[in-house]
Amino acid sequence: MKQYLTKLINSNYFFLALLGFVIVLPLSIALVSVLAGVVLFIALVEDSWQNKWERLRQRKVLLLIPLIFFLYLLSTFFNLGEHKSFYDVQKTMFYVVFPLAFSLGKNINERQKRMVLYAFAFSVFTAIIVSLIRWKYGEIKEGTFTVHNISLVSHIRFSFQLNLVIWFLLFLLVKNYHRISFKKASALVILVMIYTAYLALQQSLTGLIALGAGGLFFLLYLIQRVKNANYKITFAVLLVLLIIAPVIYLSRVISNFYEIEEVNPETIEKVTARGNFYSHNFDRKLVENGHYVYLFVCNKEMREEWNKVSDLKFDSIGGNGYPVSATLTRYLTSKGLRKDAEGVKALTPADIANVQQGIANVVFAKKYSLYPRIYQTIWEYYVYTEIGNSNNKSFSQRIEYAKAALSIIKSNWLFGVGAGNWKDAFAEAFKNNEAQLAESQYASSHNQYLNYMVKFGVPGFILIMFLLVYPVIKTKRYRDPLFLLFLTFMFFANFSDSNLESHMGSSFFFFFYCFFIVTDGIQYLKLNIKN
């Protein structure tokens, strides 16, 4: 073992620093910054400056990336408004740290490159185990989509890490399936299933969309690679199914959502079984599972019956920050029950616990299904189109953010508003658009490309895209299928979030971007069976 480790490390402390970084990436936000600093420090102090200069000369194309950072810096200096902020500059430090570190750091060989990815896969697996333990035994509050909070880092950024590990293992399998034993191949398949299952459990639509985009690329790669006609047909069929199946499923879910009960205001029942009057508000169109929330409501009976079965009283505020009365009303509606004494009495102990935990729809109680996340998105869009309110609703807020961004770009398409001014620009845009959005919910566009255009204009956006794409073309690293797939799923993921302007998103992206750029070939995907 000692001889193996000595040979593996090969007096390369930069390699050890890379191992340290990928190990902490899924586990600790704070340690990511610390280990990123260690990676750069080792790159600066290890080896002679003559050797470093030679590597810098060979990898100078990578230094195009820090130009994006300087674009942020210059834009901030020249466009600062009343509320001076260098927040964007701080968030983009990884645009400099990793390109510089990988430009100066020692070369890593194929085995070391593969070992970095092994270590990353192991650390992601460890993070999954810790997250599940936290979910089961930790102090994670129960409620709607609590699974989003169980990971040690942002569930969206963690979904990208899961994606990369999944495709790394699949490419290992494809590149070596003729050379490895059935047991090893089965182990790889099982691991892929575990990572994929957790990605689905986590219910990150951004991560799942990224996985789907990667799946399309992977199947196209297999179709191009295999020579057997039957295999080509099989992969082509799978490719078509991967495109059609989600469309059909989503269409059915949307169709079912809009199958809303028909109610006649003239003949609707006016009193409860106990003789109390119902409140019917036909102007409020909110629905849950096809039933109107504000029909058949008798608060008096609900209050009396609910207070008999729960210590969390009807008129109190629940753990989700909303009145218990509102959560109960929506929950009863979702079960097709009337909001009266009989409806509350029909609730099971599990239903009562769900309401106490702030779950407003029986659908959201399904922990191991993707349907609740899809339903929530459709519901948010329905509410937005009916009443225009997008507060505390992830999907509809993104619509308002995108509208605001487009209006800003339209007025500032040439130079943008500057990296230091986007908050003021968005606040003004929300007001001009008459967005029904609380100021506490104001934010930039959850779209990396729109954010670039808002801050730097269309020409600035084109420049940034060039600086990101050109190194890939110049070094011909697009020949590495894993790197190309990494770029593919991140490209799609950036449409739904500003990942390259977040701490964990930019650290993940630029580390692996530089990691793939500076390492030659794809031989790291071929296992040395003898060893």
Buried (B, 14 or more C-beta within 10 A) or exposed (E): EEEEEEEBBEEBBBBBBBBBBBBBBBBBBEBBBEBBBBBBEBBBEBBEEEEBEEBBEEBEBBBBBBBBBEBBBEBBBEBBBEEEBBBBBEBBBBBBBBBBBBBBBBBBBBBBBBBBBBBBBBBBBBBBEBBBEBBEEEEBEBBBBBBBBBBBBBBBBBBBBBBBBBBBBBBBBBBBEEEBEEEBBEBBEEBBEBBBEBBBBBBBBBBBBBBBBBBBBBBEBBBEEBEEEEEBEBBBEBBEEBEEEEEEEEEEBBEEBEEEEEBEEEEEEEEBEEEEEBEBEEEEBBBBBBBBBBBBBBBBBBBBBBBEBBEBEBEEBBBBEBBBBBBBBBBBBBBBBBBBBBBBEBBEEEBBBBBBBBBBBBBBBEEEBBEBBBBBBBBBBBBBEEEEBBEBBBBBBBBBBBBBBBBBBEEBEEBBBBBBBBBBBBBBBBEEBEBBBEEEBBBBBBBBBBBBBBBBBBEBBEBBEEBBEEBBEEBEBEEBBBBBBBBBBBBBBBBBBBBBBBBBBBBBBBBBBBBBBBBBEBBBBBBEEEE
